[in-house]
Amino acid sequence: MVKSCMACLAALLGLLNMAVQAWADEVVFRPSIAVRGDYNDNVFFSTEDEREDFRTTLIAGVEYRNRTERRTFKLDAAVSPFFYRDHDDLDDTDVHVFAEAGYLLTSRLKANLDGFFRIDNQPDRDVDLTGLVFGIGTDERYRYHGGVSTDYAVLENHTLSLSYAYDQDDWRAGEAERQDFQGHTVGLQYRYDVSRFLEATQLLLSAGYGIYDYDTAELKSAYATLGLQRMLSEIFRFNAGVGARYSDTQFTVQRQILVPPGIIEVRDVTLSNDVWGGIVTAGLDYLGERTRWNITAYHDLRTAGGARGASRLTRLIFNNTHRLAEKLAIGFFTGYYVNRADADEFTGREQDDRTFNLRPFLRWLLSDKFTLEGAYHYTHVEDEVAGSTAERNTFYVQVSYGYDLMD
C-alpha cells in the first residue's frame, strides 16, 4: 500500500512538473525541515536576575518560485514551534508567510504585489533591523503587510515608480504595555540613468506621505529625498541620499489637573507637535567572487508598533560573507542603533535606547539537500532614560534538509 501510494505521488509530481515546465521558464518547489538548538544566557533579556535556558526549534517550510518572461511569483512560508527545557510556559509557535508577484503589463509598465503575515514571539525579533528589544517575556505579535507598486519607463533612461503599503502590528499577550499600530504609506520615485554623463550612475528623486495610528497617538508624515546609485567598479557599488521629513503628531498623555475646589485629578490630555527632521542614507557594497560585504548608514523616522511608538532611528551596519570553499562560508554581522525621541515629541514618553549587535556565523552545505550552520550572537542594550543595561549571549546550531521537487 505504501509503495503504491509513493508511486502515485511520484507520478503526480512528475505530471505536475511537466505541466508547469510547459508554461514557466523557471520553477522551484522546495519543501524543507530543520532542527535548531539554542543556548541563551538571558532568556527574558533582563537587566537583573538573568536566567539561562536551552531551546529546541522545529522549522517546517516551503519555498516556491515561478518565473516566465512576463510574470514572476515567489512564496516562502514556515511554521516554527519551539520548546524550552526549563521555561516551558514560554513554548509557542512562530509563523511566517511571504509572497510577491510581478507582471509585465506592457514593454514599459510593470505591476508588483507583495505581502507577508507573521506571528512572532522572540524578544529580539527586530534587533537586526531597528535595534529594539522587547525584554519582558516573549510577547506575541501579529504583523501584517501588503503593498502594490508600478514601474513605468517614461523614456529610455527615465523610470517612474508609484507605491502604496499597508502595515499593521497587533500585540496579543504580554506583561508590558505595547503600542498596536496601523500605517498607510504612499511613495513616488523618479529614477534617471545619467550614465552618458557619469558612468554607471543613476539619480533618484523620492517623495512620500504616511498616516500612522497608534493606541495613544496619530502621526502624519511627509518626506522628500535626493539620492544616487553608482557602480564605482565591477565589484564596488555606492549609494547615498539626503532629504527632509515633516511630521505632525497628536498623542494622548496623562496629566495631573487641578479642578475646583483644589482637587488634583489625573486625566487624559491630547497634545500635538510638529517636527522637522533630516534623512540620511549611505551604503558601500563589495561584490567579490568569494567575499561580499556591505556597510550602510541610515537616519530617519522609525514608524512601527512596540513599547513607545515612533522614534528617530540612527543605525550603522556592517555585514560580511566569505566563501572558504565551494560549500563552506563564514560571515560576520554587526550593528549599532540609536532610537531616540524627546518627551512630548511623538508620545508623552522620552526614549533613548542604544543597542550593539554582533553575530559571527558559519554555514556548510553538506550536500545539495543538507545544510549545517551555527552562530554566536551578542546583544548589548542601554536605556539611557532608565539608566539600565542588559546583555545577552546566545549560541545556536541548526541542521536543515530541503529537496526541490521540480528537479
LUMGUMAR-299655 format. One record per residue (C-alpha): residue in three letters; x negated, y, z negated. Coordinates in Angstrom, 3 decimals, always signed. Layout:
N
    r        px        py        pz
  ala         X         Y         Z
...
END
This chain:
407
    r        px        py        pz
  met    +0.000    +0.000    +0.000
  val    -2.762    +2.431    -0.958
  lys    -4.758    +1.615    +2.183
  ser    -1.705    +2.129    +4.410
  cys    -0.943    +5.483    +2.735
  met    -4.542    +6.601    +3.182
  ala    -4.421    +5.553    +6.836
  cys    -1.210    +7.506    +7.377
  leu    -2.693   +10.556    +5.635
  ala    -5.843   +10.355    +7.755
  ala    -3.757   +10.084   +10.918
  leu    -1.592   +13.034    +9.887
  leu    -4.642   +15.190    +9.147
  gly    -6.130   +14.185   +12.488
  leu    -2.979   +15.234   +14.346
  leu    -2.849   +18.488   +12.369
  asn    -6.465   +19.172   +13.198
  met    -5.922   +18.634   +16.931
  ala    -2.758   +20.756   +16.899
  val    -4.422   +23.646   +15.095
  gln    -7.563   +23.494   +17.212
  ala    -5.360   +23.894   +20.288
  trp    -4.421   +27.452   +19.340
  ala    -7.215   +28.528   +16.999
  asp   -10.873   +29.292   +17.650
  glu   -11.885   +28.524   +14.065
  val   -10.036   +26.639   +11.336
  val   -11.278   +25.832    +7.832
  phe    -9.183   +23.966    +5.288
  arg   -11.338   +23.181    +2.265
  pro    -9.866   +21.877    -0.990
  ser   -12.316   +21.852    -3.907
  ile   -12.609   +20.862    -7.531
  ala   -15.164   +21.940   -10.115
  val   -16.074   +21.325   -13.735
  arg   -17.706   +24.119   -15.700
  gly   -19.187   +24.123   -19.196
  asp   -19.852   +27.361   -21.108
  tyr   -21.573   +28.256   -24.345
  asn   -20.510   +31.612   -25.825
  asp   -22.092   +33.105   -28.956
  asn   -19.376   +35.775   -29.412
  val   -16.037   +34.435   -28.209
  phe   -13.958   +37.472   -29.278
  phe   -16.641   +39.994   -28.312
  ser   -16.525   +41.260   -31.891
  thr   -18.708   +43.958   -33.379
  glu   -18.976   +41.797   -36.511
  asp   -18.052   +38.269   -37.599
  glu   -19.294   +36.796   -34.326
  arg   -18.007   +33.310   -33.568
  glu   -19.564   +30.844   -31.145
  asp   -17.905   +28.065   -29.202
  phe   -18.131   +25.758   -26.196
  arg   -15.560   +25.832   -23.418
  thr   -14.751   +23.442   -20.575
  thr   -13.003   +24.716   -17.442
  leu   -11.465   +22.655   -14.652
  ile   -11.123   +24.523   -11.365
  ala    -8.894   +23.231    -8.566
  gly    -8.981   +25.426    -5.478
  val    -8.323   +25.605    -1.776
  glu    -9.745   +27.801    +0.984
  tyr    -8.013   +28.200    +4.345
  arg    -9.245   +30.286    +7.279
  asn    -7.727   +30.586   +10.734
  arg    -9.154   +32.808   +13.464
  thr    -8.296   +33.469   +17.099
  glu    -9.244   +36.315   +19.440
  arg    -6.263   +38.385   +18.296
  arg    -5.458   +37.259   +14.764
  thr    -7.197   +36.232   +11.549
  phe    -5.831   +34.723    +8.359
  lys    -7.535   +33.785    +5.106
  leu    -6.212   +32.244    +1.914
  asp    -8.093   +31.498    -1.310
  ala    -6.327   +30.011    -4.322
  ala    -7.466   +28.434    -7.577
  val    -5.963   +27.183   -10.825
  ser    -8.380   +27.038   -13.764
  pro    -7.243   +25.557   -17.096
  phe    -9.853   +25.963   -19.849
  phe   -10.304   +24.291   -23.224
  tyr   -12.290   +25.471   -26.262
  arg   -13.924   +22.981   -28.585
  asp   -13.097   +24.833   -31.826
  his   -10.723   +27.675   -30.930
  asp    -8.146   +25.523   -29.194
  asp    -5.453   +28.133   -29.825
  leu    -7.172   +30.134   -27.042
  asp    -6.706   +27.365   -24.459
  asp    -4.915   +28.687   -21.389
  thr    -4.929   +28.730   -17.587
  asp    -6.261   +31.337   -15.159
  val    -4.674   +31.605   -11.703
  his    -5.978   +33.351    -8.603
  val    -4.310   +33.654    -5.179
  phe    -5.716   +35.914    -2.456
  ala    -4.585   +36.289    +1.155
  glu    -5.445   +38.604    +4.024
  ala    -4.393   +38.757    +7.660
  gly    -5.267   +40.849   +10.671
  tyr    -3.656   +41.159   +14.090
  leu    -4.896   +42.984   +17.172
  leu    -1.727   +44.645   +18.455
  thr    -3.450   +46.269   +21.422
  ser    -7.020   +46.707   +22.560
  arg    -7.175   +49.817   +20.366
  leu    -4.784   +49.131   +17.481
  lys    -5.256   +46.575   +14.713
  ala    -2.991   +45.904   +11.722
  asn    -4.228   +44.420    +8.434
  leu    -2.471   +42.980    +5.381
  asp    -3.962   +41.856    +2.089
  gly    -2.718   +40.897    -1.339
  phe    -3.523   +38.947    -4.460
  phe    -1.943   +37.655    -7.644
  arg    -3.957   +36.838   -10.747
  ile    -3.349   +35.588   -14.239
  asp    -6.491   +36.108   -16.324
  asn    -7.332   +35.720   -19.993
  gln   -11.046   +36.386   -20.381
  pro   -12.328   +39.411   -22.356
  asp   -14.974   +40.085   -19.677
  arg   -12.648   +39.755   -16.664
  asp   -13.521   +43.264   -15.387
  val   -17.025   +43.715   -16.757
  asp   -18.869   +43.415   -13.401
  leu   -16.602   +45.996   -11.733
  thr   -15.830   +48.566   -14.450
  gly   -17.950   +47.556   -17.447
  leu   -14.825   +47.356   -19.616
  val   -14.469   +44.524   -22.134
  phe   -11.227   +43.622   -23.891
  gly   -12.715   +42.431   -27.130
  ile    -9.794   +41.402   -29.344
  gly    -8.593   +37.946   -28.409
  thr    -8.074   +36.810   -24.838
  asp    -5.070   +38.927   -23.853
  glu    -3.161   +37.525   -20.891
  arg    -2.825   +39.877   -17.920
  tyr    -0.733   +39.506   -14.781
  arg    -2.262   +41.503   -11.927
  tyr    -0.615   +42.175    -8.549
  his    -1.959   +43.868    -5.437
  gly    -0.592   +44.434    -1.964
  gly    -1.990   +46.514    +0.855
  val    -1.414   +47.362    +4.504
  ser    -3.651   +49.304    +6.880
  thr    -4.086   +50.124   +10.541
  asp    -7.230   +50.881   +12.555
  tyr    -6.821   +52.861   +15.773
  ala    -9.646   +53.532   +18.229
  val    -8.797   +57.081   +19.271
  leu   -11.790   +57.290   +21.613
  glu   -14.809   +55.100   +22.243
  asn   -16.684   +56.442   +19.210
  his   -13.757   +57.613   +17.074
  thr   -11.649   +55.386   +14.781
  leu    -8.711   +56.461   +12.620
  ser    -7.541   +54.301    +9.680
  leu    -4.404   +54.671    +7.581
  ser    -3.793   +52.569    +4.451
  tyr    -1.336   +52.020    +1.613
  ala    -1.922   +49.962    -1.544
  tyr    +0.243   +48.936    -4.489
  asp    -1.303   +47.745    -7.756
  gln    +0.260   +46.564   -10.997
  asp    -1.114   +45.307   -14.328
  asp    +1.194   +43.632   -16.861
  trp    -0.150   +42.608   -20.256
  arg    +1.835   +39.677   -21.636
  ala    +0.218   +38.933   -25.004
  gly    -2.491   +40.008   -27.403
  glu    -3.203   +41.603   -30.718
  ala    -4.166   +45.031   -29.338
  glu    -2.055   +47.658   -27.623
  arg    -2.563   +47.673   -23.857
  gln    -1.506   +50.114   -21.168
  asp    +0.572   +48.499   -18.412
  phe    +0.048   +50.115   -15.043
  gln    +1.621   +50.686   -11.621
  gly    -0.140   +52.521    -8.824
  his    +0.675   +53.696    -5.289
  thr    -2.195   +54.932    -3.115
  val    -2.262   +56.199    +0.479
  gly    -5.501   +56.876    +2.303
  leu    -6.715   +58.272    +5.611
  gln   -10.201   +57.731    +7.045
  tyr   -11.762   +59.099   +10.210
  arg   -14.899   +57.318   +11.433
  tyr   -17.143   +58.899   +14.078
  asp   -20.051   +56.997   +15.610
  val   -22.815   +59.534   +16.209
  ser   -25.403   +57.033   +17.470
  arg   -26.037   +59.116   +20.586
  phe   -27.307   +61.911   +18.305
  leu   -28.637   +59.854   +15.361
  glu   -29.392   +56.183   +15.969
  ala   -27.067   +53.585   +14.343
  thr   -25.188   +56.189   +12.283
  gln   -21.521   +56.743   +11.514
  leu   -19.883   +59.700    +9.798
  leu   -16.815   +59.118    +7.621
  leu   -14.193   +61.625    +6.502
  ser   -11.716   +60.261    +3.928
  ala    -8.738   +61.688    +2.065
  gly    -6.019   +60.178    -0.087
  tyr    -3.308   +60.610    -2.674
  gly    -2.187   +58.361    -5.514
  ile    +0.512   +58.148    -8.188
  tyr    -0.305   +56.014   -11.235
  asp    +2.189   +55.242   -14.003
  tyr    +1.100   +54.011   -17.441
  asp    +3.130   +53.239   -20.549
  thr    +2.299   +56.650   -22.020
  ala    +1.117   +58.697   -19.026
  glu    +1.674   +59.592   -15.391
  leu    -1.283   +60.600   -13.230
  lys    -1.178   +62.149    -9.750
  ser    -4.437   +62.480    -7.899
  ala    -5.710   +63.727    -4.523
  tyr    -9.232   +63.371    -3.138
  ala   -11.404   +64.085    -0.101
  thr   -14.898   +62.810    +0.726
  leu   -17.512   +63.116    +3.451
  gly   -19.978   +60.270    +3.964
  leu   -22.266   +58.458    +6.351
  gln   -23.482   +54.941    +7.068
  arg   -26.762   +54.251    +8.850
  met   -28.947   +51.293    +9.736
  leu   -32.420   +52.544    +8.836
  ser   -33.916   +49.459   +10.486
  glu   -32.875   +45.917   +11.315
  ile   -32.935   +44.963    +7.632
  phe   -32.210   +48.213    +5.764
  arg   -28.742   +49.798    +5.623
  phe   -27.899   +53.044    +3.838
  asn   -24.611   +54.729    +2.920
  ala   -23.737   +57.834    +0.936
  gly   -20.736   +60.018    +0.253
  val   -19.735   +63.098    -1.723
  gly   -16.368   +64.648    -2.433
  ala   -13.935   +66.055    -4.932
  arg   -10.796   +64.858    -6.708
  tyr    -7.942   +66.792    -8.293
  ser    -5.813   +65.075   -10.932
  asp    -2.607   +66.188   -12.636
  thr    -1.733   +64.190   -15.729
  gln    +1.267   +64.142   -18.067
  phe    +0.934   +61.981   -21.160
  thr    +2.651   +61.346   -24.462
  val    +0.841   +61.614   -27.796
  gln    +1.910   +61.556   -31.422
  arg    +1.521   +64.803   -33.320
  gln    +2.393   +65.988   -36.809
  ile    +5.145   +68.614   -36.513
  leu    +6.213   +70.987   -39.263
  val   +10.006   +71.199   -39.383
  pro   +12.143   +73.245   -41.802
  pro   +12.216   +73.252   -44.724
  gly    +8.483   +72.409   -44.771
  ile    +8.707   +68.729   -43.823
  ile    +5.956   +67.175   -41.703
  glu    +7.162   +64.604   -39.195
  val    +5.258   +62.517   -36.635
  arg    +6.834   +62.956   -33.215
  asp    +6.047   +62.110   -29.592
  val    +4.832   +65.179   -27.712
  thr    +4.374   +65.408   -23.941
  leu    +1.252   +67.228   -22.779
  ser    -0.130   +67.992   -19.310
  asn    -3.602   +68.606   -17.960
  asp    -5.226   +69.465   -14.615
  val    -8.706   +68.076   -13.950
  trp   -11.186   +68.592   -11.119
  gly   -13.928   +66.004   -10.709
  gly   -16.684   +65.076    -8.314
  ile   -17.029   +61.880    -6.279
  val   -20.474   +60.432    -5.536
  thr   -21.317   +57.125    -3.837
  ala   -24.643   +55.810    -2.558
  gly   -25.987   +52.425    -1.566
  leu   -29.025   +50.749    -0.048
  asp   -28.918   +47.181    +1.329
  tyr   -31.815   +44.904    +2.228
  leu   -30.743   +42.221    +4.719
  gly   -33.743   +39.907    +4.946
  glu   -33.699   +36.359    +6.236
  arg   -34.459   +34.779    +2.839
  thr   -33.866   +37.698    +0.488
  arg   -30.881   +40.025    +0.270
  trp   -30.342   +42.754    -2.262
  asn   -28.339   +45.932    -2.707
  ile   -28.337   +48.820    -5.115
  thr   -25.243   +51.001    -5.482
  ala   -24.370   +54.130    -7.419
  tyr   -20.802   +55.308    -7.986
  his   -18.936   +58.067    -9.822
  asp   -15.168   +58.647    -9.574
  leu   -11.885   +58.382   -11.434
  arg   -11.040   +54.850   -12.594
  thr    -7.326   +54.100   -12.401
  ala    -6.269   +50.771   -13.905
  gly    -4.397   +49.380   -16.868
  gly    -6.078   +48.495   -20.130
  ala    -6.646   +49.827   -23.585
  arg    -6.779   +53.577   -22.877
  gly    -5.656   +54.244   -19.305
  ala    -7.674   +56.273   -16.802
  ser   -11.271   +57.416   -17.268
  arg   -14.228   +58.816   -15.347
  leu   -16.377   +55.826   -14.323
  thr   -20.086   +56.024   -13.533
  arg   -21.899   +52.822   -12.604
  leu   -25.263   +51.710   -11.244
  ile   -25.552   +48.125    -9.962
  phe   -28.382   +46.009    -8.587
  asn   -27.650   +42.625    -7.008
  asn   -30.266   +40.283    -5.531
  thr   -30.249   +36.803    -3.985
  his   -33.371   +34.944    -2.821
  arg   -33.351   +31.612    -0.993
  leu   -36.224   +29.477    -2.294
  ala   -35.403   +26.667    +0.093
  glu   -32.723   +25.850    +2.637
  lys   -30.274   +24.722    -0.069
  leu   -31.710   +26.359    -3.194
  ala   -31.181   +30.007    -4.144
  ile   -31.741   +32.158    -7.195
  gly   -30.209   +35.519    -7.941
  phe   -30.115   +38.427   -10.323
  phe   -27.289   +40.857   -11.113
  thr   -27.459   +43.824   -13.460
  gly   -25.285   +46.865   -14.015
  tyr   -24.909   +49.890   -16.252
  tyr   -21.477   +51.505   -16.716
  val   -20.118   +54.589   -18.470
  asn   -16.347   +55.035   -18.952
  arg   -15.667   +58.496   -20.342
  ala   -12.618   +60.671   -20.976
  asp   -12.149   +63.630   -23.289
  ala    -9.284   +63.745   -25.756
  asp    -6.136   +65.092   -24.027
  glu    -7.797   +64.756   -20.598
  phe    -5.927   +61.713   -19.256
  thr    -4.428   +60.410   -22.507
  gly    -4.437   +61.539   -26.098
  arg    -7.469   +59.408   -26.905
  glu   -11.142   +60.122   -26.362
  gln   -13.197   +57.437   -24.629
  asp   -16.951   +56.953   -24.283
  asp   -17.853   +53.316   -23.586
  arg   -21.281   +52.303   -22.290
  thr   -21.960   +48.806   -21.008
  phe   -25.110   +46.995   -19.908
  asn   -24.675   +43.767   -17.983
  leu   -27.358   +41.227   -16.989
  arg   -26.940   +37.887   -15.198
  pro   -29.644   +35.730   -13.558
  phe   -28.284   +32.650   -11.773
  leu   -29.285   +29.590    -9.739
  arg   -27.317   +27.798    -7.011
  trp   -28.284   +24.444    -5.480
  leu   -26.436   +22.834    -2.564
  leu   -26.926   +19.189    -3.415
  ser   -25.163   +18.218    -0.167
  asp   -22.553   +19.600    +2.215
  lys   -19.916   +18.767    -0.394
  phe   -21.581   +19.116    -3.818
  thr   -22.894   +22.346    -5.387
  leu   -24.664   +22.791    -8.713
  glu   -25.015   +26.228   -10.264
  gly   -25.860   +27.780   -13.589
  ala   -26.354   +31.217   -15.102
  tyr   -27.180   +33.194   -18.217
  his   -25.016   +36.259   -18.902
  tyr   -25.852   +39.025   -21.390
  thr   -23.475   +41.926   -22.090
  his   -24.056   +44.875   -24.423
  val   -21.222   +47.358   -25.141
  glu   -21.406   +50.594   -27.123
  asp   -18.297   +52.509   -28.163
  glu   -19.694   +55.975   -28.835
  val   -16.396   +57.255   -30.241
  ala   -16.023   +54.478   -32.822
  gly   -19.775   +54.200   -33.348
  ser   -19.718   +50.422   -32.798
  thr   -21.812   +47.975   -30.786
  ala   -21.018   +44.468   -29.543
  glu   -23.265   +41.934   -27.819
  arg   -22.659   +38.583   -26.205
  asn   -24.792   +35.814   -24.696
  thr   -23.298   +33.068   -22.545
  phe   -24.702   +30.146   -20.571
  tyr   -22.820   +28.021   -18.068
  val   -23.376   +25.048   -15.782
  gln   -20.920   +24.153   -13.019
  val   -20.638   +21.231   -10.607
  ser   -18.222   +21.594    -7.685
  tyr   -17.060   +19.368    -4.849
  gly   -15.446   +20.650    -1.681
  tyr   -14.526   +18.982    +1.596
  asp   -13.418   +20.597    +4.847
  leu   -10.501   +18.529    +6.110
  met   -10.772   +20.120    +9.553
  asp   -14.327   +18.920   +10.227
END
